[in-house]
């Protein structure tokens, strides 16, 4: 998998819309329907850092956002992660996981600006 952004969202309509928005960043966007699929896609890269940014939903079947990010952090501790959720209280579940949490609905232009900023920064820096 060669992509600049890995988008993880179980809602096909939202994933399609967000992919179109994120594609305007100029980067390649890969889409996974859940955390397990996202981890499998990352594993296919043979342990190399195949993406520069992960944008994930919070509520997903099988493996929720915090579970996914916890595993992701073990493998890629400095990979920037943006979590999008409609639940304000969900932010507490990420307190030790070094993510950027944003409430949905999050304006497309603001998401695009955040993504561009994160992709342009050296690894390990967050907003």
N, C-alpha and C positions, 0 to 999 in steps of 0.2 A: 504494500500500500504506500503510495507516494501522495501525500496531501499536506497542506499547510495547516488545515483545520479539520478536526474530527468532531462532528456534530452527533450527539447521542440524544435521541428522542423517540419515544414509542408511538407518538401521534403522527401518522403519515402526513396529514395536512400541515401541521405545524412544522414538521421536518422539511417538507418541500418548500414552504414559505421561508423558513430560516435559511435553508441552503441557498435560495435565490438571493437573499439579503447578504449572506456571508460571502457569496461568490463575487459580490461587488467590491470586496476588499482586494481583489486581484489575485487571491490565492486559490488553490485547489481545495475543494471541500469534499470529504468523505462522510457518509452517513451510516450510523449504526442504529438499529431499532431498540437496543437495550444495552445494559452494561456488559453482559456476557459477550455479545457480538462485538462490542467495542474492544474489549480485552483480547478477543480472538484476532481481531484485525491488527492490533498492536503486536501480538505475538508473531504474526506472519512476517513481521519485519525483522525477525531474528534477534530481538533484543536491542536493535538500534532505535534511536529516537526518530520515529517516522513522521511525527507531526510537531508543529510549533505551538499548538493551542488546542485545548479541548473545550467545547461548549456543550454542557449537559443539562438535561431536565432533572428535576428532583424526584418526582414520583414516576416510577416505572415498574412494570411487573417483573418478578423474579429477583431483581437486584436493584434496590433503590439508589438514588444519587450518592448518599454518604457511603454506602457499601462499595459502590463502584470507585469513588474517589479514594477511599482508604486503600484499596488494592492498587489503584493507579499510582498513588503516592509511594508505595513500596518499590515499584518498578522505575518510576520517573519522578523523583522527589521535587525537581525544579520545573516541571512542565506546567505552564500557566493553565489554570482551569477557571472557567466562568460557569457558575450555576445559575440557572433561571428557574424561578418558582413563583407560583401564585400564593404561596403560604409564607407570610412574614416570619412566623415562628420556626420555620425550617432552617433559617440561617444559623441557629444555635447548634444544629447537628453537624455543622462544618467548622466549628470553632478551632479545632486543632489540625485542620486539613489544608490550610493555606489556599483558600479559593477566593475568588471575587464573586460575591453573591449579589444578584439583581432580581428585583421583583418583576413578575409579569403582570400586565403587559409592559414590556420594555420597548421604548420607541426604536424602530429600525435604524434611524440615523445615529442614535446614541450607541446602539449595539455595534454598528459598523465602525464608529469612531473608536470605541473601546478595543475592538478586535485589531484594527489597524495599529493602534498604539502598542498593544501587547505583542503583536508580531514584529514590530520594529525594535523592541527592546532586547538587550542581551538576556540570555537565559538566567533565570533566578530572580528577576525583578518583577514585581507585581504592582498593580494600581491600588 
